[in-house]
Amino acid sequence: MEQACRARSLANVKIHQLDLMTDELPKENYDFSWCRWVMSFVNDPAVLIRKLGDVMRTGSVAIFHEYAHYETWHFFPRLANQERFREHVIATWRESGGEPDGAVALATLLPANSFAVRSARPHQFCVRPTEYMWQWPATFIETYLPRLIEMRRIDQQFAHQVRDELSGAEKNSNAVMITPLVLEIVAEKV
């Protein structure tokens, strides 16, 4: 990221690497914050939103792209093993303290921390195997299968079945994937 900022001559960017749950956010003069898929993975979303509320100035904007209903992720024709895979994903995120539908909590957490929701827009896509966006969930499947094996949630045979179904869908010119519902929430610090 630092290299990308230098390449664009962005001298006003400060990069901080920290643990959102245990470290304090740096006190700065923030114009905005952006969280993408963060709420699904922190074990206490209220702590994160409180921290944002503490450091953001009045008039600044917090932008969130968070899953709102992860179970909307489907393939058509349906892929039974992909649906089982999705359920394993949901279970492991919850077991580690996260919440796959992280956007839901923002409706109460933001106002409780001096933010006013200015807009909320759903983002869900219906994509075909030939479209670039297909790669986002397809790549996630490929990268998360080994994690599920490592956690002993699934075995190699199931992983092969998921890969085979996905490969078949990618070769099917009539296949469609519905992406997980993401909610874009823009909230202003008041």
Secondary structure as UniProt FT lines:
FT   HELIX           2..7
FT   TURN            8..9
FT   TURN            11..12
FT   TURN            20..22
FT   STRAND          32..36
FT   TURN            39..41
FT   HELIX           45..55
FT   TURN            58..59
FT   STRAND          61..69
FT   HELIX           70..72
FT   STRAND          74..76
FT   HELIX           80..95
FT   TURN            96..97
FT   TURN            100..102
FT   HELIX           103..112
FT   TURN            113..114
FT   STRAND          115..123
FT   STRAND          126..127
FT   TURN            129..130
FT   HELIX           132..134
FT   HELIX           135..150
FT   TURN            151..152
FT   HELIX           156..171
FT   TURN            173..174
FT   STRAND          176..178
FT   STRAND          181..189
//
